C-alpha cells in the first residue's frame, strides 16, 4: 500500500510537471529539435515600453449618433539588440475568458528591461497581434528576431473581449489604421534620431501580423479596402476604402517584406479588399497557416490569397492538420483550467514549441533574404520540394540523425531541418508575374 501510494504521487508529480512545461522555458529559446535558423542570434535582447498617442481618432465603439472622436493611446512593447544580457523578464498579461473577464497569466522571456542598446542600424519590424491577444503572446518572435539584429515594435491594440461579438467593429476599424500610424511614427522618430528608435533603419521596414493583425498588415501593405467596410465600422474606414479621400494613406512606406500568419482574409463570406485585392501588394510576402484553420479558412481562405497575390514573390507555409492558434505561445498552467482558455493557445495536433520553432526558422530566412538582402538565406526558401515528407538525403545512414540538411544539390530534405523532423508540412513559392 505504501509503495502504491508513492508510485501514485510520483505519477501525479510527473503529470503536473508535464502540464507546466510549456511555461517553464522562455518560448523564444528553441528546443534541441528545432530547425537551424530558429536558433537565437548573436545579440543579447533588451525590451522597453513606450506609449504613442494619435490625436482625434474616431472610436466606432463609442458615441451615439456618430463615433466619438478621442485620442488613441497605443502602448508599445519594443524588443531590440542589446549589448549585455540579464536574467530575463517575466511578462504579465491576460486573455479574455469565456464570460469576458480576463484570465491573467505569465510568460517567461529572455529580454532584459532597459538593457543598453547595441550600436548600429537595424531593420524595423512592426508586429501586430490578433483579436483579443496581446504583444506578450508574440514575445517569442519579437525576442528571437531582436537577437538577430531587428528592432521589433509590437503595439497593444487593447481590443474589447472577443466574447463580445457586438464590438467587432472596433478591431476591424482600428487594426490597419493603428499599424499604419505606428509604422509612420516610428520611422519619423528614427529619422529624427529620437530614442528609443535612433538605431532603427526606417528604409528597411517589415510587417508581421497574426489573425486580425494579418488583415491589418496586408491592408497596410497596399491591399485596397472594400467600401462595405465603411458601413461595418460606423464610417470609420469609409475615407480609407477604395474611392475614399484617404485611400492612399494606409500603405506603409519603405516596406521590404510582409509576414501574414493565419490572416483574416474574408469576413462572413464577404471580401475585405476591393478590386484585385492582395494582387496590388508588391512586397514579398510569407503566408503561414494551418490546413484545418476554421477561423480564417484555408482554401478558400489563406491559400486563396497566396494564389491571388500575383504581383509579388510569395511563399506559403502550411502546417498540415493545424488549426488557428499557431502563432501564440503555449498555454501556461493558468490557461489550462478550462477548454475556452487552453483552446486560445494550444493546437489539437501539433506541439506548440514545434510550431513556433518552425515559424522562427522560416521567418528568419525570409526577413534576412528580403529585408537584409542576405543571399545566403535563399536556399532555405527557394527550390524546396513542396511536401516536406518527400525530401530525400541519399547515403544517409538509418537511425537518429541530428545533422541539418545542407539542401540542394546534396539533399532535397528541407535545408536546415533534421531528416526525421521535416514532416507534416508544405512549403510553396510563386514568383511575381
N, C-alpha and C positions, 0 to 999 in steps of 0.2 A: 504493500500500500504506500509506504513511504517513497519507494523508488518510483512508483507510478506517478505520485504527486509531483516529484521533482521533474520527471520527464514532461509532464503536462505544463509545468511552469516554464521549462526551457523552451517548449514549443510556443507557448504564449509570448515569451520574450522575443523569440526569433520573429514571430509574426508581427509584433509591434515594431521591431526594427525595420522589417520589410516595408511596413506601411509608412514609416517616417523617412525612408531612404531618399525619395525624390527631393526632399528639402534639406538633406544633410550636407550635400556638396553644392557649391555655387554652380548654377546651371551654365554659366559662361565657360566653365572648365570642362572640356570634353573628356569622355571616358577613353579607356585604352583601346577600345574597338572603333573609335571614331575615324572617319576618313582623314586623309593627310592635311588638308587645308583647314580643317576645323580647329586645329591646334592654335593656342594663343600666340600672339605675335611677340615682338621683342620689347614693346613698350609697357612699363607699368601703367595702370589705369587710374585716372582721377575722376571724380564726379562732383558736380556743382549744381546748385539750384538757382533759378532766376525766374522772374515773372515779367512777361511782356503785357502791355496794355494797348489795345486797339480802341480808340475812342469812337463813340457814336455808331454803334453797331446794332442793327435790328435783331431782336430776340423773338423768334416765332413762337416761343412758349410763354410769352408774357404780353400783356396788353389786351384790351377788349376789341375795339374796332380795327386796330392795326397793331403790328408788332411794336413793342416798347423799344425805344432807342436808348441804349445804355453803353457804358464802357465794357469791352470784352476783356476779361482777365485770363491769361493763359500761363499757368506755371510750366516751367521747362525743367526737364532733367537733362543734364549735359554730361556726356562721357567723353573724355579726351586723353590723348597720350600724355603721360606724366614723366617726371624724372626719377621718382622714387616710389617704392611700393610700401604700403602699410598693411595693417592686419585685415583690411577689407571692411565692408559695411554690412549692415542688415537693413534691407528695405522693408518698410511697413506700408501696407496697402490694404485694399479691401475689394471685394466683388459683391454685386447685388445678389442677395438671397432670393428665394422663391417668393417671399412676401414683399420684397422691395427693400427690406432692411439690409444694411451692409454686413458682410461677414469678414472681419479683419483677419489678416494673417501676415506672416513674414517670409521673406526670401533672402537667403544669404548671397552676398555679392563679393567680387574681388576688388572693386574700386575703392579708393581711399578718398573720402570727402576732403576737398580743399588741397589736394596734393599739388605741388608746384608743376606747372605745365611744361612740356618739352619744347625746346626751340625748334623752329621750322614752320613750314606752311603745309597744312593738312586739308584734304578734301572735306567738304561738308556733306553730312548725311542727315536728312530730316526723316525721323522715324515716327510713323503715325499708327497709334493703336486702334483696336476695333471698338465697336459699340459697347459701352459699359465697361471697357477694360481700363487699364492704367499703364503708364510708361514702365513701371517696375516689372510688369509681367513680360516685357521685352528687354529687360536688363541683360539677359543672356546674350542677346545680339549686340546691344549697344556697347557692352564691355568688351566683347570679343572683337568687334571692329575697331574700337579705340586702341586696343593692344596692337593693332596692325597699322596704325597711322591714319585713322579717320577721327574727325570730331563729329559726334553724333548728338543731335538735338531732338529730344522727344517731348512734344507738348502733351500736357494733361488736358484733355478736352472737357472733362467734368460733365459727362453725359448724365441724363436722368436714369433712374433704374430701368434696366432692359425689360423688366416685367410690366412696365407701364407702356403699353402699346400706343396710347394716345399721344405720347411725347416723341414719336419717331421723327417728326418734322425738325426737331432741334438738331440732332446729329446729322440728318440728311442735309440740312441747310449749311451748317457750320463747318463740316469737315473740309471741303475744298477751299472755303474762304479762309479758315484758320491756317491750313497748310501753306497756301499762297502768301498769306501775311507773314508767318513765321520765317519762311524762306527768304522773302524780300528784306525783312527787318534784320535778320542775321547777316545777310550779305551786305546790307548797308553799314551795319556796325563794324563788320570785318574790314571794309574799305576805309573806314574812319579810324581803324586801329583801336577800337574800343574793347576793353575787357568785358566778358571772358572770351571774346571772339577774335582777338587780334591775330591768332595763329590760323584762323580759317582762310582757306583759299576760295574766295567766292566764285571764281571762274570754273571750279570743279565741284559741281553740286549733284547729289543723287537723292532720290526719293525712295523710301521703303514704306509700304503700308500693308496692314493686315485687316481683312474683312471690310468694315466700313472705312478704315484707313486706306485700304486698297482702292476703293471707289474714289477716295479723295486724291490719292496720288496720281491715278490715271487721269482724273479731271485736271489736276494741276499740271500734268504733262502735256495737255493740249486737247483731250477729248471734249468735244463741244456738248454742253448740257442741253437736253431736250427741253423745249419751252413748257411742257406739262409740269416740270418740277417747280415752276413759279407758283402754281396753284397749290401744289403739295406742301410748300414751305411758307404759305401765307404771304407770298410775294417776295420773300427774301432773296430767292435765287433768280427771280424774273430778270433783273438787269444783267445778270451774268450768263443767261441762257442764250442760245443761238438767236440772233436778231436783237439782243438787248444792248443797251448803251455801253455796258461794261464787259461785254462778252470776251474781250481780249485781255482782260486784267487778271485772269486766274492763272495763266500759264507762267510757270517758274522759269526765270532766266538762267542761262548758263547750265542747263540741265544736260548731264552726260549719261545718266542711266536711271532706270526705274525698276524696282522690285515690287511686284504685286503678289502678296501671299493670301490665297483664298479670297480674292477681292469680290466685293458685291458688284456684279456687272449687270444685273437686272433687278427690278423691284416689282413684285407682284405681277410677273409676266409682262411688264412694261419696260421698254428700252430706256436706259438712263441717258444715253447720248444720242444726239441728233445726227442725221445725215450718215456719213461714213463712219461715225463713232470713233473707236480706238484706232481706225486706219489713219487718222490725222496725226497720231503720235509718231514722231520720227526718232525719238531717243531709244537706244537699245533697251529691251525690256526682258526681265526674267519673271515668268509666271510660276507660282508654286501652288499645288492644290492636291487634295486627296480625291481619289476616284469615287468615293462614297460621301462626298460633301453635299448634304441635302439642304444646307443653308443657302449657299450661293450657287449650287449646281455645278456639274462637271461638263456634260455635253447633252443639251445646251447649258451653257454656263461659262466657266473659265476657259475651258478648251475652245469654245466658240470664239471668245475674244482673242485668244492666241492665233487662231486661224485668220481672223479678220484684220489683224494689225499688220497689213501688208507692206507698209512703207517704213518698217523698222526691222532691224535684225532682232529676232526674239527667240526666247527659249521657254520650254515648258517642262518643269519637273513634276512628275506625278507620283505620289505615293499610293500604290495600289491598295485598295480597301480602307484607306484612312478617311476620317471624317473632317469636320471643320476646325477643330481645336488644335491645329498642327503647330501654331506659332507661339503659343503661350507656355510659360514654364509649367513643369509638372505640379500636381496638387500637393501642397504641404499637408501635414496632419490636420490642420484646422479646416481644410477644404475636402476632407474625406468622410464627413459625417452624414451627409445626405446625398441622394442621387443628383439633385439640382447642382449642388456645389461641385462635386467631383466631375460632373459632365461638362462644366465650364472648361476644364483644364486637361482632362485625360482622354486618350483615344481608345476606342474599343479593341483595336488590333495591335497598334504599334506601341513600342516602348517610347516614352516621351523623350528620354535622353538621346535615343537614336534619331528621332525626328529632328531634334534641334541640332545635333552634330552634322547630319547630312545637309541641312539647310545652311549652317555656318560654312561648310565646305564650298557649296556652290555659290553662295552669295559672295564669299571672299574671292573666288575665282572670277566671278562676273564683274564685281566692282574694280578689282585690280586690273582686269583687262580693259574695261571701258572708261573708268574714271582716272586711273593712274597710267593708262596706256602701257601696261606691263604685258608684253607679247609672250612672256614665258608661261602665262596662265591660259593661253589659247588651247593647249592640248587637254586641259581639264574640261573644256566646254564644247569644242568643235570636233566633229568626226566620231563621236561616241555611238556605239550601237544603241539604237533606241531602247531596247529591252535590256535592263541590267542583267537579267538571268542568262542572256545569250552570249555574254562575253567569255572568251577563252584565253588561256595563257599556256601555250604549248611548252612541254618539257617540265612543267611544274610538278614536283612530287606530290603524292597524296598526303592528306593529313592537314593539320592546322598550320596555315602559312600566315605569319603576321606581316609579311612584306607588303608594301604598297605597290600596286600595279604601275609599271612605267608607261603604260599606254602604248599607242601605235609607234612603230610597227611591231614591237615585241609582243604585245598582247592587246586583245580587244576587251578584256576586263576593264571597266571604267578606271581611267587614270586616277591614282590617289586612293583607291579602295583596296582593302584586303580581298583576296579572291572569294572567300566564303561570305563576305559581307555585302557584296554588290548584288543584291537580290530584292525583288518586290517593288521595283521602281521602273519608271520610264523617263527618258530624257530626250527631248526633241529640239531641233534647231531649224528655223526657217530664216533665210536671209531676206533683206529688204528687196522688194521687187520694183 
